Amino acid sequence: MSITPYLYYEDVAGALKWLAKAFGFRKYGVEMSGPDGKINHAAMKLGDDVTMMGYPGPEYRNPKRLGQTTQSLYVNVDDVDKHFERARKAGATILEEPKDTFYGHRRYGAADPEGHHWYFAQEIPPSAARKRPPRQSKPKGTL
């Protein structure tokens, strides 16, 4: 079983080019165009994983224009530091520099030109993981 994300883009053709350049995706399957000739459905692969994308219509607003995100994607890669350098050189908006987490991943975050948040990670040995931050006895904002 697998889950395939389907992202909406105002400019699907632009997203295809940018995701290939910055994140290493490659075109996959059939592209469909609407009556205006613009791509309104496509798919890309990174490794064995597929991400689909489409243009839902003129009333759609991407996360960048909304000023907020509604989701993020978490993608496992073989070499997160190498992947980070590729994204940075391609002009990705870096949300988080690569860092080791307490849950055993090294990850970084980046936003694409339309504001979708992407997190790329690789598993690291338990000895390299940071210690988990201490839990608060009470949630913030409570008495």
C-alpha positions in Angstrom: 0.0 0.0 0.0 1.2 3.5 -0.7 -0.1 7.0 -0.3 0.3 9.4 -3.2 0.0 13.1 -2.4 -1.9 15.3 -4.9 -0.8 19.0 -4.7 -2.6 21.9 -6.3 -0.5 24.5 -8.2 -1.5 27.6 -10.0 1.3 26.9 -12.5 1.7 23.2 -12.9 4.3 23.5 -15.8 6.4 25.8 -13.6 6.1 23.4 -10.6 7.3 20.5 -12.8 10.4 22.4 -13.9 11.2 23.7 -10.4 10.7 20.4 -8.6 13.0 18.7 -11.0 15.7 21.3 -10.7 15.5 21.9 -6.9 14.5 18.6 -5.5 15.5 16.0 -8.2 12.0 14.9 -9.2 11.5 13.4 -12.7 8.4 13.5 -14.9 6.3 10.3 -14.6 3.2 9.2 -16.6 0.8 11.2 -18.7 0.4 15.0 -18.5 -3.0 16.4 -19.3 -3.9 19.9 -20.6 -7.0 21.9 -20.3 -8.9 23.8 -23.0 -6.4 26.7 -22.6 -3.5 24.4 -23.4 -2.0 24.7 -19.9 -1.0 21.5 -18.0 -3.7 20.8 -15.5 -2.6 17.3 -14.3 0.9 15.7 -14.0 2.9 13.3 -11.9 6.5 13.2 -10.8 8.7 10.6 -9.1 11.5 10.9 -6.6 13.0 7.4 -6.1 10.0 5.0 -6.2 7.5 7.5 -4.8 5.0 9.4 -6.9 3.6 12.9 -6.3 0.7 14.1 -8.4 -0.2 17.7 -9.1 -2.9 19.6 -10.8 -4.6 23.0 -11.4 -8.1 23.0 -9.8 -9.3 26.2 -11.4 -9.1 30.0 -11.2 -10.6 30.3 -7.8 -7.7 28.3 -6.2 -5.1 30.2 -4.2 -1.8 28.6 -3.4 -0.3 28.7 0.1 2.0 31.6 -0.8 -1.0 33.8 -1.8 -3.0 32.6 1.2 -0.2 33.4 3.5 -0.5 30.0 5.3 0.1 26.4 4.6 -2.5 23.6 5.0 -0.1 20.6 4.9 3.5 19.6 4.4 5.2 16.7 2.8 7.9 14.5 4.5 10.1 12.8 2.0 12.9 10.3 2.9 16.1 10.6 0.8 19.4 8.8 0.8 21.6 11.8 1.5 19.8 14.7 3.1 22.8 17.0 3.1 23.5 16.6 -0.6 19.8 17.1 -1.3 19.8 20.2 0.8 22.7 21.7 -1.1 20.9 21.0 -4.4 17.7 22.7 -3.2 19.6 25.7 -1.8 21.6 26.2 -5.0 18.3 26.1 -7.0 17.0 29.0 -4.9 14.6 27.1 -2.6 13.3 29.0 0.4 15.0 27.2 3.3 12.6 26.8 6.3 15.1 24.7 8.4 18.8 24.0 7.9 19.7 20.2 8.1 19.7 19.0 11.7 19.6 15.8 13.7 16.3 15.2 15.5 15.6 13.3 18.7 13.4 10.8 16.8 16.3 9.5 14.6 16.2 11.5 11.4 18.4 14.2 10.0 16.1 16.6 8.1 15.7 20.0 6.5 12.7 22.0 5.3 12.2 24.1 2.2 9.3 25.9 0.5 8.6 25.7 -3.2 7.8 28.8 -5.2 4.0 28.5 -4.5 4.5 28.0 -0.8 4.1 24.3 -0.3 6.4 23.1 2.6 8.6 20.1 1.9 10.7 18.3 4.6 13.4 15.9 3.4 15.0 13.5 5.8 17.2 10.4 6.2 17.4 8.0 9.1 20.5 8.3 11.3 22.0 6.0 13.9 20.4 6.3 17.4 23.8 7.5 18.7 23.7 10.5 16.4 20.1 11.6 17.4 19.7 14.5 19.7 18.2 13.9 23.1 14.5 14.5 23.3 13.6 17.8 24.9 12.1 17.5 28.4 8.4 17.4 28.6 6.6 20.2 30.3 4.5 19.1 33.3 1.7 21.5 32.2 0.8 22.6 28.7 1.8 26.2 27.9 -0.8 28.7 28.8 -2.3 26.7 31.6 -2.3 27.6 35.3 
